[in-house]
Amino acid sequence: MKYVLLAVLILLLFGTKKLPELGRSFGESLREFKDATKGLADEDETKTDR
């Protein structure tokens, strides 16, 4: 029930035209974050291998 109310509130605040843009930008940000943290983890592994 909480999630339905939250979804309705988000629809009212941003509208249906902005939601795909928000989702796309959130997905891109998440992908960039994952790539950056993966790069950091790879650097740590190469430092410990030496």
C-alpha positions as CSV (number, residue, x, y, z in Angstrom):
1,M,0.0,0.0,0.0
2,K,2.9,2.4,0.8
3,Y,4.4,1.8,-2.6
4,V,1.2,2.6,-4.4
5,L,0.9,5.9,-2.6
6,L,4.5,6.6,-3.3
7,A,4.1,5.9,-7.0
8,V,1.0,8.1,-7.2
9,L,2.8,10.9,-5.4
10,I,5.8,10.7,-7.8
11,L,3.4,10.7,-10.8
12,L,1.7,13.8,-9.5
13,L,5.0,15.6,-8.8
14,F,6.9,14.9,-12.0
15,G,4.2,14.0,-14.5
16,T,4.2,11.2,-17.0
17,K,6.5,13.0,-19.5
18,K,9.4,13.5,-17.1
19,L,9.4,10.0,-15.6
20,P,11.2,8.3,-18.5
21,E,13.8,11.0,-18.5
22,L,14.3,10.6,-14.7
23,G,14.5,6.8,-15.0
24,R,17.0,7.0,-17.9
25,S,19.3,9.5,-16.0
26,F,19.1,7.4,-12.8
27,G,20.1,4.3,-14.8
28,E,23.0,6.1,-16.4
29,S,24.2,7.4,-13.1
30,L,24.0,4.0,-11.5
31,R,25.9,2.4,-14.4
32,E,28.7,5.1,-14.1
33,F,28.9,4.5,-10.4
34,K,29.2,0.7,-10.9
35,D,31.9,1.2,-13.5
36,A,33.8,3.5,-11.3
37,T,33.7,1.2,-8.3
38,K,34.6,-1.8,-10.4
39,G,37.6,0.2,-11.6
40,L,38.6,0.8,-8.0
41,A,38.2,-2.8,-7.1
42,D,40.3,-3.9,-10.0
43,E,43.1,-1.4,-8.9
44,D,43.0,-2.9,-5.4
45,E,43.4,-6.4,-6.8
46,T,46.4,-5.5,-8.9
47,K,48.1,-3.8,-5.9
48,T,47.6,-6.8,-3.7
49,D,48.9,-9.2,-6.4
50,R,52.3,-7.6,-6.5
